[in-house]
């Protein structure tokens, strides 16, 4: 029987595991050094020989991706697998960690075509190659839709780890690259999905999509690409880590659920770090974030496209995630030194006031809501 006609149920779990091993050899283009591992893919557990000392942290992160929630319309099986690695590597990168290994847990419908399954696994292996993080084990199961849970393991020196807390009043608030492209891409993909699934002609939807592409078709395609194939800022994480010293502390996090949501995350983290007791914590805490609309790296065409789609561009920029860029803070002395090593945008500063606010182009100041994507809501 041709593989294009076979289903994963034809092989069963053990056969699928063997196929992952086979595909990892076929799809991988690199010769990764697995000498640090006593065992490799296929064993019940991965036994890791790693130098553990009092000066290092073992860093681990796990993320679960569910088909209907995390894989937008138009995403290929390859891109699904690739994203499963990216979301975990991004978490390690935002801590400044070096990658060690990746564990893959996957549940799939039993009637999934083997060719589709192979494509998904090749996406996983390709991302592992890209970020130099070997696939060292995992588990398989059956489900009504594709569910991928990845676990990434890394290591970082304790005095170099990038935390969410520890910033000071006057520190600069920065982002690693432009935001909002993934959010725009999701909107465009959703429009295309509605048009595809609509049995009848929908003139309004067609007009919106056409208007967006007429403004800047390359920007639309870039946004869709960003939504379908995100990348982790692994190199940037290492650069930030290397600049993180006792005298020049950095804080960092990756932007997954929206910039505004991450603002609240780092503020809440810093509150807990500052006060051992939660009693009267909000009354005593005197740090906040102020950003400026004029400092946000947003092209005019982006604003025009959002307007054509009936959307508020600031809403896309602040409240929709999946960009996997970094939100980080630096002291002013580090600005010029860091700019020699990486691109980033300064969008605001830490203020001596327990608020999160944006100064609009017209001078008005508005509070920023904590709205962002949340599961189970």
Order of alpha helices (4+ residues) and beta strands (2+ residues): alpha-beta-alpha-alpha-beta-alpha-beta-beta-beta-alpha-alpha-alpha-beta-alpha-alpha-beta-alpha-alpha-beta-alpha-beta-beta-beta
